[in-house]
Amino acid sequence: MMCFDSMRRMDRGTTGRRGFSIVELMVATVITMIVVAGSTSVVMQVMRSNQIIRSQLDAVVVGRTVLRDISLELAGVELMYLKQEFKGINVPGSYGDGKDNDNDGRVDEERPDGQDNDGGYVDRHVALGGAVERPGHVGFADLGDWGVDEDVVFDRDRLRFQVAPKGDETLRIYEYSIGTDSGDDHVLLRTTYTTESDGRGTSVTEPLAFGVLGLNLLYWNPNMARPNWVEAWDSAEAPFPVPGLEAPASVYLTVAVYSGMAPLDALTLGFGRPVDVEMLSTIVNLEAVISDPRYEATRDPA
């Protein structure tokens, strides 16, 4: 027969292995919820960061594609055809990205014209072994200097030019502009005009890129006393001043592509409202012009 002390010892052993109390379970649940909430927040932030980066990369790809396509078409320009058509039309914009990109307390105060509009440029011409790069521009604000075209509005320029014929074609003209396609007002359009050898003419307009907020073009004018960038060009204005080149030596292309997360058509652009964009630029040399003997007269001896 089991004694009372033995039974008491067994009872103590049983109670020593008791489960969690309600309070302990509640504390554990709260801690678990905090950990899960924190982990979820981190995951959401990482996912959003990845989405932002992906959107920016997509915009960069679009911008590079635009610059590549226009550059390839410009490479087909021949000087003998330029007298017929090479026209760059400046279409000034009214807003930019709504951000103070140069930290001067102002927003979108610059014109994308290759000049210093706000009086804040810093000369960047370099001395190379006793010679100065572009000595004629030392002390003169131009594209490449700090403070020039750093906080610009988005122009919507148009470019139209003729290239050398292909095959049986007697005329091919490309025109680039920002317009509307399928209800989208920010589409870079390319229109191709072709005249066949039998005189038949056709034109095809196609969207080249969507989400394009700005297209800016500058033209290196070798016919100026101090060659520099200009905002428009029209070969129909020939004859030009000496050296009399009918086309620019180079074209500076800049494209602004929307890179935000929200649908573009849901945004109100302008009025200083910030908008996410990727700005990409390139310079295209017109080989037909810079290989012309007349162009040698414009070259800086230094």
C-alpha positions, 0 to 999 in steps of 0.5 A: 500500500502506497504511503501518503508521502510517496503520493505527494512526491508523485503529485509534485513531479506531475505539476513540475511538468505543467504546460504554458499558462495563458499569459505565457501563450499571449506573450509568445503570440505577441512576440511572434506577431511582432517578428512576422510583421517586421519580416513582412515589412522588410520583404515588402520594402525589398519588393518595392525597391526591386519594382522601382529599380526594374521600372528605372531599368525599363526606362533606361532600355527604352531611352537607349533604344530610342537613341540607337534607332535615331542615331542609326537613321542619321548615319544614312544622311548624305550631304548631296541630299541635305539640300532637299531636306534636313529640318529640326523644329524646336518645340519648347516645353513648359515643365520638367521633372519638378525636382531641384536637380542642381540644388539652387532652390529653383525647379525646372528653370533651365532651357535645354539649349546648351547655354547657361540660363540661370547664371550658375555655370562653371567652366570645365575646359581642360588644359592638355600639354599647354593647349586648351580644349576648345580655347574659343569657348574658355570663359563662355558657357557651353554644353559640358560646363557645370551648371549648363542644362542641369535642371531643364524643362522637357522640350518636344522637338521634331526632326525630319531628314532625308537619307540616301535611297535604298534599293529602288527607292528614290527618296526616303525621309524620316520624321520623329516627334512626340504624339498620341497613339492608342490614347497615350499622349506621350509616344515617340512616333516615327513616320517614314516617307518613301518615294519609289522609282515609279513615283508612287509615294507612301508614308507609315507612322509607327510608335517607337517608344511609350512614356516619352516625356521629352525629346530635345535636339541641338545642332552643332552649327559650324557656320557660326563665328564661334561654332556652337549648339543651336536649337533649330535647323532648316536646310531650306535656308541655304545658302549659309554663311561661310563655310556654307555647310547645309547641315549640322556637323553633329546632333545632340539627342536627349530623351526623357522617359517616364520611370515612375510606378504610377500609371502615367495617365493618372499623373498631373504633369507640371506645376512643380509636381515631381515626376520620376524620369530617366534622362539619356543623351548621346551625340551623333556626328554626321559623317557626310558633313565632318568629312566635307573639305569645307568643315576643315575651316571650322576646326580649332587649330588647338 
